[in-house]
Amino acid sequence: MRRAEGHPLRILLWHVHGAWTSSFVRGRPEYLLPLSSEGGPWGRGRCDRAWPSARETSPDELRNAAVDVVVLRRPEEIELTERWTGRRPGRDLPTVVEHNTPTGDVPRTRRPLADQDEIPLVQVTHFHHLMWESGPAPATVIEHGVVDPGERYTGEEPAVGLVMNEPARRGRAVGTDLLPASMHLGMPVVAVASTETTRAVPPEAGVVSADVHELVRAVRDLIADPELAHRMGKQAREHALAGYALDAFRRNWDDQLGQMTTGGRA
């Protein structure tokens, strides 16, 4: 995806979640990641990650940077964008939000930008779209794309693995929305039937249940039957490759951002 002027689309975004950002910055645009001397949540840069298309930039440099679109992850970034670039997101600068789930009383929680219609919201799962009220804000779903680590699990040795996205830092807020990254390994899945798991994990790929005893039995059965575990792991990997492919993730984002920067929303 390239701008009509001939240069790659330049996207301003903050490094919040390493897994999502790692997938997002593998496209064709140029990604500008704020980096400040004090670091912290607003200036982490790449955190030494190997992202060739991502360029670290200071707040001072952003004042004169040719930013085409900003992808917001947190409400506070609206004020930061305006202060650092001199342009108001949604008014002077094409803007889209792909952000954390709101905290608080979930059934009664509205998204921070639910009461406006200038900035579209992109949800990472259909569960997110369903659970948190978006009001009149235009909203769509672009499911997570996962970098394929290769098939790692063979089923030859009994093992139990837990894959969770930054559990220590995010605590109770972490669900199983990113479970497909476990599935790419070729391991069978045993997961709590909540958030997106009932849609993300087909029956042939593992066991999904809200019954703790059933989950415990499933783990024991898989350890006792390596052939079953290997077969279910194969199915899990095939499902993940088909449903959470990185190419589809990037293509969907290219379409979303392209519509916004070629005469669409501003």
N, C-alpha and C positions, 0 to 999 in steps of 0.2 A: 504494500500500500504506500503510494507516494503522493505528495502534494503536487498540485498543478504547477507550482513554481519550480519543481524539479528536485527539491530536497526531501528527504524522508520526513514523515510525520514526526513531530517532536512532542513527546508526552511527558508531562510533569506528574510524578507520583511519589508518594512516600513509601519507604520500605517498612511495612508493618508485619505482615506474615511472610516468613521466608519461603514456605512451600508455594503459596499462591503467587507471590512476586516472582519466584524463580521460573514458574511456568509462563507468566505474563510477559516477562522481558525477553522471551525467546522469539519474538516476532520480528518484522522488518523495520518498524519505526526506530527512532532514537529515543531512549528513555532518560529523563533527567531526574536524578535522585538527590534531594537536598542533603548536604553534608555540612555540619557546623563543627566548630572546634570543640564545643562542649558535648557533642554527640547527643545522647538522650533520645527520647521518642520522636523528636522533630528533625533530627539531623543525623541519622544513622548511616546514610550513604549505602554502599553495597555490603558493608560488614565483611570485606575481604572475599566476597563471593565472586566466582568466575562468571560474570555476566558481560560479555563483550559489547553488547549493544547499549549497555547502561553507562551513563556518564555522571559522575558525582559533580555537583555544582553547589556553590555557596549561595546563601541568601542574597548577597550583594550582586553576584553574577546573574541571578534570576531577574533582576530589574531590567536588564537589557537583552535577556535571552529570547530567542524566537520560539516561544511556546505556542503550539497549535491547539492543544487540548489538555485539560487537567483531569486526572482520575483521582477522586477523593476517596479516602478510606475512613476518615474520622471527621466529625463535625467541626473540630477546631481548625482543620486545614482550610476551611473557607476563609477565615480571617487571615491565616498565614499566607495564603495565595494572594489575597488582595494587598497585604502589606509588603510582600516580597516582590511581586510582579507589577503592582500598580494597576491590576485589572481585576474586576469583580467577577468571580465565578458565576456562570449562568447568565450574565449580562454582557460583559466585555470579553469573556473567554469561554469557548465551548467546554462544557463540564459534564461529567457523569460520576455517579457515586457507586462504588462497590465497597460496602463498609461492614464493620463488625455488627453483630446482632446487638440490639439495644439491651440494656440491663433493666431490672426492675420486675414488676408484676407482669409476667409475660402475656397473659390473656388481655390485659388492658394497656399494653405498651405500644405506643406509636413510634414509628421511625422518626429520627430527628428532623428529617426533611419531608415529612409526610404532608405538611400544609402548604406546599408550593408546587408549581407546575413548570418551573423554568429549568430544573435540573433533573434528568432522568435517573432512575435507580436501576442498578443491575444486581440481581440476587444470584448467589452462587449455587443455591439449590431450590427446588420447588417447595421444600418445606419452609425455607426462609420466606419465600413469597407468600405462602399461606399463613404463617404464624404471626408475622408482625405487620400491623396495619400500615399501609402506604398512603392512604388518603387519595387526593387527586394527583399525586406525583406519578408521572408515567413510569411504569416499571416493567422489567422483563427479566428473564432467567438465562444466564449463560453458565452452564455447569462447569465445574472445575475440570481443567485438563491436567493430566499428571504425566510428568517425565518418566518414561519407561526405564526402570532400573535393570530390566532383564529378568528372566525367570531364575529365581534363586532356590526355591524350595523343591526338593526331590522326593520327600516323603520317606526317605530311607531311615531317618533317625527320629525317635520321639522327641517332639519339641513343642513348646507353647510360646508364641510370640505375641507381643502387644505393640500395636502401632498407634500412636496418638500424637497429634500436632501440638507441641509445646504444652504438655499437661501441667508442668510445675508452675509456669507463669500464668496460664489461663484458667486453671482450677476448674470449678464446677461448670463454667460456661462452655467447656469443650464437650462437644457431642461426638457423633460418629459420621459427620457429613463427609469427611475426607477418607473414609474407609477404603475406597477404591485403590488408594496408594498401597494399602496392605495387599489388596487383591492382585496388583501387578506382579507381585513377587511369585505368584503361583501357589500361594498358600490358601487352604480352605478358611472360610470365615465363620467365626462364632461371635455374634453381636447382639446387643440389646435392641429390641424392636422399638426404636424411637427415632426421632428426627427423620433422616432420609434413608435409613437402612432398609426399610421394607421395600423401597423402590430400587435402591442401589445394589442389593444383594439378591440374586435369583435363587430359588430353592436348590438348584443343582450345584450352587457355589458354596453353600454352607448352611448354617443354622441361625435363624433370627428369631428371637423369642423374648418376651417380657418375664418369663418364668425362670428364675435363677436356677432352680433345680434342673430344668431342661437344658440350660446352657452348660451347667457342670457336666451333665451326662454326655452332651455333645462333645465336649473337650476330651473326656475319657474315651469315648468311642473312637474319635479320630486318632488319638495316641495309640490305641489298641489295634487299629486297622490302618496301617500305612498305605495300603492300596486304595482304600476309600479316601483317605486324606489326599493322596496324590491326584486321584481322579477329580475330586471336588476342587482342588487347587488349580488344575488345568482349566476347569470350567470358569473359575473365578477370574483367572487371567484373561481368558478369551472375552469375557463379559466386560472387563475393565478396558481392554484395548479397543473394543467396539464402542463402548458408551462414554469413555472419558479420554479419548485420544487427544493428544496435544495439538494436532493439526486442526481438528474441529474447534477446539477452544480458541486457538488463534484466529481462525477464519471467522468465527462468530464475533470476536472482538474487533477484527478489521472492519466487518460490516457495520457494527454499531458505531465505531469511531468515524468511519468514512461518511456515514449519513450525517453526522454532526458537524463535520468540517468541510463539507462541500455543499453549502447552501441549506443545511438543515438547522438544527437547534443551536442557538447561541445564548 
